[in-house]
Amino acid sequence: MRSFFQKLKDGLAKTHKGLTDKIKESIGLKPKLDDALFDELEATLIVADCGLDLAVTLTKKTREACERDNVADSEGIILRLKQAMSEVLRQTTGKRAMDNGRPCVTVFVGVNGAGKTTSIGKIGCHYVRAGKKVMFAAADTFRAAAGEQLEIWAERAGAQIITSQHGADPAAVAFDAVSAAKARGIDEVLIDTAGRLQTKSNLMAELSKVRRSVDKALGGDAPAPRVLLVMDATTGQNGLSQALEFTKAVGVDGIVLTKLDGTAKGGIVLAIAHTLRIPVEWIGVGESTEDLETFDPDEFVEALFA
């Protein structure tokens, strides 16, 4: 079986071709540390969906490190670039407030098609394998197939599930799930939510209501529920505007980035950390449960250049 690092490396093949191969090509074997070299490096980073501001920052940090250390070879330049990338990714870290007496609740948000329900199923599998008691809450009552899909994942993972009828109040489903989880000694509650309603304002208002409902069910002195935004990596920079909208509505504590193997613009991972200051916590590079794993900044950068 391939290790996740190998899967990550394979999944980043398109980005590798569009980013790291071009970087190595532009630097050459005997690089000259001049404006032309770093201008080309900056342009390559922009094309890879790092965004202008981050591309400028990475290029500046790399140049300063190369000049400071008297770097005169391509390997040295790439090493300094990798260090600058890792630094950007490590500036955000996910934090989980634990309470031994009550379940840890995570609300998953995101637009339809990003892989929200599937990500919940895969993360639930991870938690069950780690020996935790897991409950899913099918609070996406707007999309009829969402509950059925989550039930399949619950059976596959060995998790409990709370569902309701199509069109039911999502906040009530979330409240019932958290209340049941407290009574049954559940460790992790993963709540699915709708990704589309008639208008964006309706969606955000509904998500805010779900968040308040979970807070009420947990009790005032319990750790606040965490909100994870599921993003489709293939949307690139467009995903950043989505993230800002969800952050305004419910706050976002971390990112689940899916379909990274389907894009040549893996630089979006760096853009998320730099622009949003929100940690990428899970990363997906394929269809199977084992293709979604917790995100390691250094491993990502190594795979990007491997």
N, C-alpha and C positions, 0 to 999 in steps of 0.2 A: 504493500500500500504506500502511495506517495505521501510524504510528509506535507503538512500544511505550507511550509516554506516553499516546497517545490510547486505546490498548487498555486501559491501566491505568485511565484516567479513565472509560471506558465500563464496565469491569469493576467499578468502585467505585460505580456509579450507585445501587445499592440502599443502600449505606452512606451515600452522599451524601444521599440522601433522608431516611434515618433519623437522621443525625448532623448533617452540616453545615447542611442546610436548617433543622433545628430550632434549631441554635445561632444561626444568623443571625436566625431568627424571634424567639427569646427575647431576643437583644441589642437588636434594633430599630434604627431609624435614629438615635435620640437616647438612647443608653443612660445609665442612672444607675448608677454604680459602687457598688451597695449589696449587702447580704447576699442580697436576693431574686434579683438577677441571677446572682450566682455560685452560689447554691444550685441554680438552674435549670440552669446550665451543668454543674454536677457531676452532676445527675440525668440529663441527656442523655448524658453520657459513660458513665455506668454502663449505661444501656439499650443503648448501642452495643457492649457487651461489653468495655469497657476494664477493668472490675473496680473495686471500691470504692476500694482503696488507690491505684491509679493515677489514678482520677478525682479523688480528693482532692488528690493531688500536682500534677496538671496545673492544676486550678482554683487552687490556692494560688500556683503559679508565675506563672500568668497574672495573677492579682490583684495580686501584688507588683510585676510588671513594669508593669502599667497605672498603679498608684499612683506608682511611681518615676518614670515618664516623663510623668505628668500626661495620660494618654490620656483623651480625651473623645468618641471617635467609634467606631462599630462596626468600621470597617476596622482601627483601631489595636488593638482588643481581639482581633480574629481573628488579626492578625499576631503578637501576643504568644502566643496559643494555639498557632499553628503553630510558632513558635520553641521553645516548651516541648515540643511533640510531637517535633520533629526532635532536640532534645537527648536525649530518652529513647531514641530509635532509634539515635543515634550513640554511645551509651555502650557498645555492644557492637560489636565488629568481628571478622569472620572472619579467621583466620590460617592460611596454608598453608605448612608447612615443606617446602622444596624440596630435592631431592637429585638432582643431575644424573646420577648413576650408577644410580639405581633409580626404579621407577615411583612415582607418587603414588597411594596406595590410599584409596578412600573406600568405607566400608560404609554402606549405606542401610538404615535400620530404620523401623518404623512398623506400625500395625495394617492389616489387610487392608481395602481399599477407599479408602485414603487417596491412592492414585495413585503408589505406590512404583515399580513396574516401568515405568510410563509416564514418570515423572520421570527415571529413569535413562536411558531411551531419548532423551528430549529433551536432557538435559544432555550425553549422549554426542554428539549431533548438534552441539551448540555447540562441544565440544572438537575434533571432527573438522574442522569449518569453520575453526577457529583453527589448523589444521595439525598437530594432535597425533595420535599413534597411540593408539588407545583399545581397551581390552578389557573386555567384560562378563563377569561370573561369575554363573551362574544357581544361586545357593546356596539359593534358595527351592525345596527339593525336596519340600516338604510339599504344595504346591498344584501339581497336574499342569500346569495351563495356564500357570503363571508362566514356565517354561522356554521354551515355545513362543512366548509373547508377547515374551520378551526376544530370541529368535532373529529374530523379525520386525523388531524395532527395530535389532538389530545389522546386519541386511542393509540396512535403510533408512539407517542412519547411516554405514555403511562401517566398522564396528568388528568386531574379532575377538570370539569368545565361547568360554567354557569351560562345558560343560554336563555333566550326569550323569543317571543313571536316577532315576525317581521314588522317593523314600524313601531316597536315598543320604545319607551323612553330610555335612551342609552345611559343616562345618568343613574336611573333606577337599577339597571342591570349591573353597573359598576358598584353601586352601593350594596346590592345583594351579594355580589361576589366577594367583596371585602369583608362583609359581615359573616358570610359563611366560612371564609378562610380563617377568620379569627376563631370561630367556634370549632373548626376542625384541625387546628394546629398546622396550617399550611405555612410553608416557608416563603414561597414566591408566588405572587399574583401578577399575571401578565394580562393586561387589558387591551383588547383590540378596539379601535375606534373607526368611524367613518372617514373616508378620504374625499367624499364629494357629497354636497347637498345642492339645493337649488342656487344658492349664492354663496360666495366666499364668506360673507359676514355671518350667514346662518351657520356655516361650518365652524367658524371660530367661536361663535357664541355657544354652540353645543359643546365644543371641547372644553371651554371654560367651565361650563356647568358640570361636565363629567369630573373635572379636576376638583371642583368644590365638593361634589358628592363623595368622592374618595376621601378627601380631607375629613369630612363629617363622619364617615364610617370608621375611619382609623381612630379618631379621637384627638383632642387638642394637643396632647403631650407626645403623640407618636411621631416618628420620623416622617417627613413629608414624602408623598409619592414622587417617584422620579419620572420624568418625561423623556422618552427616547424618540427622536425623529428618524424615520426610515426614509432614506434618500436613494434614488436610482442614480448611480454614478454616470450613466450615459447622458443624463440631462445637463451635465457640466455646470457652467456658471449660472444657468437658469435655476438650478437647485438652490443656489444661495439666496435668491429672492424668496423662494418658498420658505426656507429656513427662517428668514427674518419675520415673515408673517406668522409662523407658528410660535416663534419666540415671543412675539408681542402678545399673542392670545393666551398661551398657557405656560410660557417659559420652556426652554429646552435644555436638558442636562447633558445629553449626549447624542451621538449620531450612530445609526446603523447604516452603513454604506453598502448597498447591494449592487450586483451586476458589474463589478469592477473589471471582470474579464471581458465585458462587451464593449469597452471604450478604449480609444487611443489617447484619452485625455485624463490619465490617472493623476495628473497634477492637481485635480480637484480636491484630493485628500489634503494636500498642503494648503490650498486656498481656504478650505473649511476652517482649519486650525488657525490660520492667520487672520482671516476676515471676521469670522464669527466668534473666535475664542471659545469654541465648543469642542470638546474632545470627541474624536471618532472612537467608539468603544467596541464595535463589532464590524467586521468586514467580510463581504461575501464575494467568492470568485467562482461560483458554480451552483449546480442544482441540488446536490446531495446535502444531507445534514452536516457532514464533515467539512463542507466547503464554506461554512460560516464559522468564523473563529474570533476570539477576542483580538483586538488590534494592538500590535506592538510596533511603536514608531521605528525603532532601530531595525527590526526585521523587515518592515516595509521598505525602508530606504535601501537595505542590502539587496532585497529581491528586485528592486527597481533597477539596480545597476548590475545585477548578477548576469 
